[in-house]
Amino acid sequence: MINFTSEDVYDAIPTIVTTFVAIIAKISIFVFLLELVHYTSKPLFDMDFS
């Protein structure tokens, strides 16, 4: 949800900076979700056949 005051902030900075901030935020959320899935599913695939 975007606040009404954030429109002024996005108008004041260059488009490349806005794009960079948006992409970094999405990449960090994606990496966090990958790590979460990896951490929570590890016991499911941890088989010892010895």
C-alpha positions as CSV (number, residue, x, y, z in Angstrom):
1,M,0.0,0.0,0.0
2,I,1.5,3.3,-1.1
3,N,0.9,6.3,1.1
4,F,-0.2,9.6,-0.5
5,T,3.0,11.3,0.5
6,S,5.3,8.8,-1.2
7,E,4.3,10.1,-4.6
8,D,6.2,13.3,-4.0
9,V,9.3,11.3,-3.0
10,Y,9.1,9.2,-6.2
11,D,8.8,12.4,-8.3
12,A,11.9,13.9,-6.7
13,I,14.4,11.1,-7.4
14,P,15.6,9.8,-10.8
15,T,13.8,6.8,-12.4
16,I,17.0,4.7,-12.2
17,V,17.2,5.0,-8.5
18,T,13.5,4.1,-8.1
19,T,14.0,1.1,-10.3
20,F,17.1,0.0,-8.3
21,V,15.3,0.3,-5.0
22,A,12.3,-1.7,-6.3
23,I,14.5,-4.4,-7.8
24,I,16.7,-4.8,-4.7
25,A,13.6,-5.1,-2.5
26,K,12.1,-7.8,-4.7
27,I,15.3,-9.8,-5.0
28,S,15.8,-9.7,-1.2
29,I,12.3,-11.0,-0.6
30,F,12.9,-13.8,-3.2
31,V,16.2,-14.8,-1.6
32,F,14.5,-14.8,1.8
33,L,11.7,-17.1,0.6
34,L,14.2,-19.4,-1.1
35,E,16.2,-19.7,2.1
36,L,13.1,-20.3,4.1
37,V,12.0,-23.1,1.8
38,H,15.5,-24.6,1.9
39,Y,15.7,-24.5,5.7
40,T,12.2,-25.8,6.3
41,S,12.4,-28.7,3.8
42,K,15.8,-29.9,4.7
43,P,14.5,-32.6,7.2
44,L,12.3,-34.0,4.4
45,F,15.3,-34.7,2.1
46,D,17.9,-35.6,4.7
47,M,18.0,-39.4,4.3
48,D,20.9,-41.5,5.5
49,F,21.2,-44.9,3.9
50,S,24.2,-46.2,5.8
